[in-house]
Amino acid sequence: MNALQPYTLKSITLKNRIVMPPMCMYQATDGQVNAFHRAHYATRAMGQVGFIIVEATAVTPEGRITDRDLGIWSDDHLAGLKQLVEEVHAYGAKIGIQLQHAGRKSTSTSTPHLAPSAIPFSERYDTPNAMTQANIDKVIDAFKAAAIRADKAGFDAIELHGAHGYLINEFLSPLTNQRTDAYGGSAKKRGRFLHELVNAIRPVWPTNKLFQIRVTAEEYHPDGNHPQEVIEHLRPVSEAFDLIHVSSGGLVNVSMSPFPLYQVDFAKAIKTALNKPVIAVGLITTPQQVEDVLKEVDLVALGRELLRHPYWVNAAYAADHNVDAVFESYRRGYQ
Ligand SMILES: Cc1cc2nc3c(=O)[nH]c(=O)nc-3n(C[C@H](O)[C@H](O)[C@H](O)COP(=O)(O)O)c2cc1C
């Protein structure tokens, strides 16, 4: 089974190739980790997920999607995050955290909501403030401070949330970035915010830990970014990243019908073009699918499947009484 082979990048060795992708649980108050988060993530670690990426965690209060999001905008969040890391590490999983600014998709009571341009996501959302240079500088500083805190808390990886129509994605897309200054216009100028963000974070994030980005490879709109445009946005910064997590959608209010493995081709295209390790995600639910996908990419994430079945890895690989992959205390359950 390829899925059970360890995978090493930098100083981080994952015990297998199964990833829990970031999934917002909306259970926090004031951004703080609580008993729910510790139980939720430790359970997946006991379930033998190799690499857990904590849900979108806001770098500023107004960068939350909702008031119930996790936060990393203050040193007050450090103790809770540190405890979470320790509990997940205790069961042998590695743990990263997704650093988030929700941009125009924030519904938090913290304001002002910020975006590259003053265009609302839909009529149900506020019209955001188009960011001033001071706003941009402040948000970049907030990401940098968050990365420093993530290191102090002991995380093995940080993932920039560059997908799903949140702030970074909003700068990259011509649909949401209609600025006429240095941050908008040409594709190169739309990439400037990400470039500055990477330049601010890279020096403060240890080089032996993983620095990754999640992208929306396809915006499902004819005038939006498609895999080729996303590859060109990533190319100038790809040297900085160890791993690219490939998702799609969320930028504009359109519906599409996902099907099994629907984003794997995007992940493969990005891997091939940039020669970088990638995580594939999206309606991957069976051990056979995981094996097939691992022929094309480096790591495989299972999202909703791990919400339904936290012990998926234990169960999936315990067939024929091969219990080596099962958490030791649970082996009797499979013998
Ligand atoms: C409840 C829920 C919350 C999510 N929250 C996030 C998030 O915080 N950050 C993110 O990048 N994606 C988020 N996603 C998307 C998942 O990470 C994943 O990409 C998506 O569910 C597709 O994978 P799946 O078919 O295996 O579930 C969320 C998905 C779900 C179902």
The ligand as an ORCA input file, in Angstrom:
! r2SCAN-3c Opt
* xyz 0 1
  C     -17.209     21.436      7.062
  C     -16.158     21.861      6.088
  C     -15.311     22.923      6.395
  C     -14.308     23.311      5.521
  N     -13.420     24.287      5.879
  C     -12.330     24.545      5.111
  C     -11.279     25.380      5.581
  O     -11.278     25.845      6.726
  N     -10.256     25.633      4.734
  C     -10.190     25.082      3.483
  O      -9.228     25.340      2.746
  N     -11.145     24.236      3.045
  C     -12.187     23.935      3.834
  N     -13.103     22.993      3.424
  C     -12.857     22.225      2.186
  C     -12.161     20.888      2.514
  O     -10.865     21.104      3.047
  C     -12.052     19.979      1.266
  O     -11.206     20.605      0.325
  C     -13.408     19.695      0.635
  O     -14.336     19.258      1.616
  C     -13.307     18.646     -0.466
  O     -12.765     17.445      0.014
  P     -13.703     16.188      0.420
  O     -14.515     15.849     -0.795
  O     -12.716     15.102      0.766
  O     -14.557     16.608      1.568
  C     -14.153     22.631      4.276
  C     -15.032     21.595      3.963
  C     -15.995     21.188      4.853
  C     -16.877     20.022      4.488
*
